[in-house]
Amino acid sequence: MEVRFVPLDLARIDQLRLEVLALPFFEDERPLKGAAGLCDWRLCGSLSRLLVGGRVTGLPDEVTLVPGRPRLPFEKLILFGEGLSADFDAAAAERVTARILATLGGLRLRSVALSLPGRSSGRASAGDAMRWFLQGIAESDELDEVVIVDDAEAQRAMVPVLEAARRRVRVVRSASEP
């Protein structure tokens, strides 16, 4: 699986040619922040209107499909509820990550863009968020390409975690070869 990064910048997000952007957000996160906030702005507040109208809440395990085009390069945005930000911990991150991966797998997608759970409002450090995501993705071989949308500083913190995971995989593979 290839993992790459795109900064939280609409011009750079617009260059992505992927079918889906997965956006986790907290039940008490208003206004939306991070990639979800940028997408809401580009969609002229349509995500905020869904929140205000109660059609989307951010409750744990909530999954909502929203059209992205024509204002965004993605056919679909998938919003994933993370529950209350105060309740966010490693177990919550694992639960949201599992929900994201199961949903994307169910859609038979091979390449996706996403924000990592806990990152939109800073409840998870970049390194922890990447570790939790890699633990979840290790049990799945469904995705070929993942583009993580986050700020440049977070990306710098995620790269060493990603590289360490890649080294572990290489060691395990070479140890299992005859």
Protein Blocks (a to p, Z undefined) as FASTA:
>chain_A
ZZddddddfklmmmpccfbdcddddfklccdehjllmmmmmnnommmmmmmnopagoigh
iacdddfbfkbmbfbdcdddebjfklgcfklmmmmmmmmmmmmmmnopabdcdddehkln
opacfklmmmmmmmmmmmpckbfbdcddddfklmmmmmmmmmmmmmmmmmmmmmmpZZ
